[in-house]
């Protein structure tokens, strides 16, 4: 569940499936052979199926379209089970029509927001080798590298101003706010075997709230501000806890 601040209610899906005005959300259901793309009006609860096909995974909702990543499921292996790998980014107009393919690649496309798609690691790279993080302009389809730290890197989300928040790991873990291509500011760093700030997150004015990831069954909530830096504000050991949206 995610708190829809503009409409002041809880909804089943948050970013990247929730629209910027909180009025609608998109989601994908289905199985390993096919999917359906839905758009839901939050006020009326009307659920419309825009397209069927795939299989797909949701990448984001924009005012004109739902964006999805197409998937291919590999045969079962003893080492990895059934792997889902990406085969490109697609666009489905809210007005209907056939899905349109935008890219043909194995990159992970976790977010589409503010007129751009954001891609990070290769979905084939289970070992987690170094990768860059790129921005795909949805009008020009031009790709720009925003961060290439020479480490395994994942996009977690965005701050209130739209700057991507990216975690990178090698010997240690690093969390970056990236203000433009190659313009990264480190917000936090720490050991990879400890509790680390992670997604889901929520940003509100000058504050960013992070969930956590850890190798042991314990959970923390982090709060970042420019004045105080990154602070742990809550710890839990009896059940999983994660950030569910900005403050009411």
GUVEXKOL-560297 format. One record per residue (C-alpha): x, y, z; residue in one letter. Coordinates in steps of 0.05 Angstrom, whole numbers, padded with zeros to 5 digits, always signed. Example, Ala and Ser with C-alpha at 12.3 -4.5 7.8 and 13.67 -1.06 7.14 Angstrom:
2
+00246-00090+00156A/+00273-00021+00143S/
This chain:
248
+00000+00000+00000X/+00022+00072-00014X/-00005+00138+00015X/-00033+00181-00042X/-00018+00250-00013X/-00056+00292-00065X/-00121+00253-00053X/-00106+00237+00020X/-00120+00162+00015X/-00085+00096+00011X/-00078+00062-00057X/-00051-00007-00076X/+00006+00020-00119X/+00057+00076-00111X/+00111+00103-00157X/+00126+00090-00212X/+00053+00068-00224X/+00019+00126-00189X/+00007+00189-00230X/+00039+00254-00206X/-00029+00284-00188X/-00050+00221-00150X/-00113+00214-00192X/-00096+00147-00225X/-00050+00088-00221X/-00028+00033-00269X/-00011-00039-00254X/+00005-00103-00292X/-00023-00172-00277X/-00014-00240-00310X/+00035-00297-00311X/+00098-00320-00347X/+00063-00324-00414X/+00020-00261-00418X/+00001-00197-00381X/-00053-00144-00378X/-00040-00070-00368X/-00092-00035-00325X/-00106+00039-00310X/-00149+00055-00249X/-00185+00120-00231X/-00171+00130-00157X/-00235+00170-00143X/-00283+00123-00178X/-00244+00057-00174X/-00259+00045-00247X/-00208-00005-00274X/-00195-00006-00350X/-00152-00057-00386X/-00110-00019-00437X/-00074-00077-00470X/-00060-00151-00465X/+00003-00187-00488X/+00072-00188-00459X/+00092-00214-00410X/+00108-00145-00383X/+00130-00109-00319X/+00108-00039-00303X/+00159+00017-00313X/+00117+00079-00303X/+00054+00120-00315X/+00057+00186-00353X/+00000+00233-00374X/-00001+00202-00444X/+00016+00129-00434X/+00035+00070-00391X/+00106+00046-00400X/+00126-00027-00390X/+00187-00071-00396X/+00177-00133-00436X/+00202-00198-00404X/+00227-00266-00426X/+00227-00323-00376X/+00287-00369-00381X/+00284-00444-00369X/+00290-00466-00296X/+00361-00477-00271X/+00386-00506-00205X/+00428-00444-00192X/+00377-00389-00206X/+00308-00419-00212X/+00266-00385-00265X/+00298-00319-00287X/+00260-00262-00319X/+00303-00221-00366X/+00285-00156-00400X/+00277-00149-00475X/+00261-00076-00482X/+00218-00016-00462X/+00147-00008-00491X/+00094+00046-00491X/+00018+00037-00488X/-00023+00100-00500X/-00079+00116-00451X/-00124+00126-00510X/-00113+00054-00533X/-00080+00023-00593X/-00024-00027-00602X/+00037-00025-00556X/+00098+00009-00586X/+00169-00015-00574X/+00219+00039-00555X/+00282-00001-00541X/+00309-00070-00556X/+00356-00087-00499X/+00365-00128-00435X/+00372-00067-00390X/+00328-00060-00328X/+00280+00000-00335X/+00254+00011-00264X/+00225+00081-00271X/+00191+00126-00322X/+00178+00196-00296X/+00177+00269-00318X/+00184+00253-00392X/+00242+00204-00386X/+00256+00130-00375X/+00312+00110-00328X/+00353+00047-00338X/+00405+00013-00295X/+00434-00058-00294X/+00431-00114-00345X/+00377-00164-00327X/+00424-00220-00350X/+00479-00200-00301X/+00461-00242-00239X/+00532-00233-00211X/+00522-00158-00210X/+00579-00130-00249X/+00592-00055-00257X/+00539-00016-00296X/+00519+00055-00313X/+00452+00089-00301X/+00421+00124-00361X/+00364+00171-00378X/+00323+00159-00441X/+00287+00221-00467X/+00218+00197-00487X/+00210+00250-00542X/+00278+00243-00576X/+00294+00172-00554X/+00365+00196-00540X/+00402+00163-00482X/+00448+00201-00435X/+00492+00169-00381X/+00480+00202-00314X/+00524+00159-00269X/+00579+00109-00284X/+00616+00096-00219X/+00649+00030-00240X/+00606-00008-00190X/+00541-00047-00189X/+00488+00008-00188X/+00412+00011-00180X/+00364+00069-00184X/+00322+00073-00120X/+00277+00132-00136X/+00279+00208-00137X/+00282+00267-00090X/+00228+00320-00088X/+00263+00359-00143X/+00267+00299-00190X/+00341+00283-00180X/+00354+00207-00183X/+00377+00172-00120X/+00425+00115-00138X/+00459+00062-00096X/+00526+00032-00117X/+00564-00024-00084X/+00632-00057-00088X/+00674-00063-00024X/+00627-00012+00008X/+00558+00015-00007X/+00547+00086-00032X/+00484+00127-00041X/+00484+00185-00091X/+00439+00243-00109X/+00454+00257-00182X/+00438+00329-00203X/+00457+00320-00276X/+00500+00277-00321X/+00564+00261-00282X/+00544+00309-00225X/+00536+00262-00165X/+00536+00281-00091X/+00546+00225-00041X/+00491+00224+00013X/+00515+00163+00051X/+00565+00106+00051X/+00575+00044+00094X/+00593-00030+00094X/+00554-00077+00049X/+00543-00127+00106X/+00505-00076+00149X/+00437-00044+00146X/+00434+00004+00088X/+00383+00056+00062X/+00342+00028+00005X/+00276+00030-00032X/+00218+00042-00026X/+00229+00114-00009X/+00189+00179-00004X/+00211+00250-00014X/+00176+00311+00015X/+00207+00381+00008X/+00277+00375+00039X/+00267+00307+00071X/+00278+00238+00041X/+00253+00176+00078X/+00287+00110+00060X/+00269+00038+00076X/+00327-00010+00087X/+00362-00073+00063X/+00402-00119+00107X/+00433-00188+00107X/+00399-00205+00174X/+00324-00204+00191X/+00322-00132+00218X/+00294-00069+00188X/+00306+00006+00195X/+00277+00071+00171X/+00326+00125+00150X/+00313+00200+00146X/+00358+00246+00104X/+00361+00321+00107X/+00417+00367+00082X/+00426+00395+00152X/+00430+00329+00190X/+00451+00280+00137X/+00428+00208+00140X/+00399+00185+00206X/+00366+00120+00229X/+00300+00141+00261X/+00269+00072+00275X/+00291+00000+00282X/+00249-00064+00279X/+00267-00136+00291X/+00200-00172+00296X/+00170-00156+00227X/+00188-00123+00161X/+00175-00048+00155X/+00183-00002+00095X/+00166+00069+00075X/+00095+00076+00048X/+00092+00148+00023X/+00104+00221+00042X/+00076+00253+00105X/+00002+00271+00105X/
